[in-house]
Amino acid sequence: MLLRPYGHRALQCCNRVPLPAVESHSPLIPTLLPTSSPCPLAISHPLLAIQAALRSGGILDASAVTRALKSSVDVFTGEQIHSFSISSGLKSFVAVSNSLISFYCKSGSFSSAVKLFDDMPDRDVISWNTILCGFASGHDALCFTQRMRRAGVPSDPVTVTTALSISGDLQDIDFVRQLHSIAFKSGFGYDEFVCNALITAYSRRACFSDARFVFDEMPVTTLVSWNALISGLSQEGNFGLEAIKLFVRMVSVEGLIPDHISLASAITACAQESNFCLGRQIHGSATKIGLVTHISVSNVLMSMYYKYDDVHCATKVFFDMKDRNVISWTTMICIDSSSAISLFNSMRMDGIQPNDVTFVVLANSVSPKNLIQEGEMIHGVCFKTRFSTDVTVSNTLITMYAKLSYMVGARKIFEEMENKEIVTWNSLVSGYAQNGLCEEALRMFSSAIMHCEPNHYTFASVISAITSAQTIYLTYGQRCHCWILKLGLNTNEHVAGTLIDMYAKRGSICESLMAFDETINKSLISWTAIISAYAKHGSFEIVIKLFEEMLSSNVQPDHITFLAILTACCCSGMVSVGQKIFDMMVIEYKLQPWPEHFACMVDMLGKAGKLVEAEEFLEKIPNGPGISALQSLLGACRLHGDMEMGKRAAGALMEKEPLESGPYVLMSNIYADAGEWENAARVRKRMRNRGVKKEVAFSWVDVRMADLLHMHKFSSDDNTHPLSEQIYGVTESLGMEMRLLEEEALLAA
């Protein structure tokens, strides 16, 4: 049985080997015999060597077993050596038991190690430390160290450093402080390895004052000590400036040469603090030291350059790398999303296996311009590599299909998921809402609240769906508002913004203001939402007042804020104020106008009768006027009866959108207003010949029925409603009553 891996020929070979005394066997156990030996294999394997020693009549000693265990590579071999040690009377030797425990821990048979430890009659601190190294959970390590203290076993530096390293998944700062106290009481509180482990442990728990105290109290600080503190500060995210100061001090004052850990931590801190200049300098230092192509340094350099939109430098760093890992490739896919598929294929050809983050980035890189087939290809690779069962990846795939307007694929992934968290439901609800499938979004929301507690993302998507679906009763939105209040989510800026917008679009400006007032920390989203709400209602004075309050609150406006203010100026005919606001946006806030801003200015000038200025403004638009700007000018031409300018605007619109009915109808009306009926008829005929159909306008009636989801929709001469006969009957009856009342009023006069 002992020679099972080698067979009968190995046994015959072993039997022919001359067997020296056991004293000469022991040092040969972990090594090969000379090439002149008749069978090198026989004693090169620890089992065969031990068997040979026993057959010669010798007795194994503890050192022989220890060396044999060190050269063992599988559990079977270790178990056989364990059996030999018991039969040789070495079971009571602490050193042998410690070696066996270490072997079992390293080979993945931790339960055997624990059983052996529990069966030991005598244990030393090495026994405890060895079994402590085998724990994978910080909680289990904590319990074991407490057991160790109860047993009266004195801790040494190895105990403390091991316990600190294993407890990384625990956020219990008291445990770290207990170990810190034990180290001081035991007399090794200033040990270099213990201090470095304490700095790392404190930093992981964001206790940087404690970490800095340990660092400052160290008699001698090495590069490892500096790295532990700098790395901890940079990884936390809010202490980048402190990390930079320490790095500069380490290099310039202490004269230490940074390694890849120092450089990567410092570059990360520079990116956090937007210190691009220093980041480039550290890049230069890394080049001089010869560490610029180190994987960790190159990865953080790519991230830093990408953050500052320097795609060229980020790409150069990537292609200059000698070796790349999954982080390198994933970062590059994120940087160059247009080449995501080709980069992903190159990554796999390079032998690098993707992880869950890779698939998340890859799925996010798919845009509506890409084919659905590309999204399905990504999904297929996820399935083959078994990442499709990962919740985060599945959620991203749902978002990807929603972005591609392929909700069938998104729903299929959702149905196949075993574990659905609130993020999963949010992805599907948001996908339906973004694709105009508002009823499906509301149905999914109704199912979601039965399975898990909704969060602010859930309600933001649902309220947006209600706002977009004009047929949904406002009562349903008010019901969602009640849920939001019960869950305490009304103070969230995203939820407040959607509530303000919903009430404003449904004509309830008072409830919009109430939702705004409920927001504790009023951010840009909240201010922009309430300004937009009052702008939609034409309340120019209130819009300007809110804008001034926003600026006094040190909230910087963005494109949407300025668009709302310009809309209010346009509705109120405040041309001079609107021009000042537009100039403020461009000159003072350095914001490049969107097509919507230009269209609003054209509409404002056009309504005021300044058609020449409006057309001149139109010509100043970079890359030419957009559809909305031309529509605004054409509408102004009809308002003021400028036929020639209307022809130019209508011609440009018909060229851009030949099947859109708006320009044909407006131009026909301009001719009709001027009495040129032949030209009006010719435009209508041209419209029919091209197959352009006028879109039918609809109106909605809210009958305030709590058991219904939808409002009633109707259009001119509409007979589609199931109660159309009764509706027309009531309408005719009301018309007759109105005429009778009018006649009675005339007779009375």
Secondary structure, 3 states (H helix, E strand, C coil): CCCCCCHHHHHHHHHHCCCCCHHHHHHHCCCCCCCCCCCHHHHHCHHHHHHHHHHCCCCCCHHHHHHHHHCCCCHHHHHHHHHHHHHCCCCCCHHHHHHHHHHHHHCCCHHHHHHHHHHCCCCCHHHHHHHHHCCCCHHHHHHHHHHHHHCCCCCCHHHHHHHHHHHHHCCCHHHHHHHHHHHHHCCCCCCHHHHHHHHHHHHHCCCHHHHHHHHHHCCCCCHHHHHHHHHHHHHHCCCHHHHHHHHHHHHHCCCCCCCHHHHHHHHHHHHHCCCHHHHHHHHHHHHHHCCCCCHHHHHHHHHHHHHCCCHHHHHHHHHHCCCCCHHHHHHHHHHCHHHHHHHHHHHHHCCCCCCHHHHHHHHHHCCCCCCHHHHHHHHHHHHHCCHHHCHHHHHHHHHHHHHCCCHHHHHHHHHHCCCCCHHHHHHHHHHHHHCCCHHHHHHHHHHHHHHCCCCHHHHHHHHHHHHHCCCECHHHHHHHHHHHHHCCCCCCHHHHHHHHHHHHHCCCHHHHHHHHHHCCCCCHHHHHHHHHHHHHCCCHHHHHHHHHHHHHCCCCCCHHHHHHHHHHHHHHCCHHHHHHHHHHHHHHCCCCCCHHHHHHHHHHHHHCCCHHHHHHHHHCCCCCCCHHHHHHHHHHHHHHCCHHHHHHHHHHHHHHCCCCHHHHHHHHHHHHHCCCHHHHHHHHHHHHHCCCCCCCCCEEECCCCCCCCECEEECCCCCCCCCHHHHHHHHHHHHHHHHHHHHHHHHHC
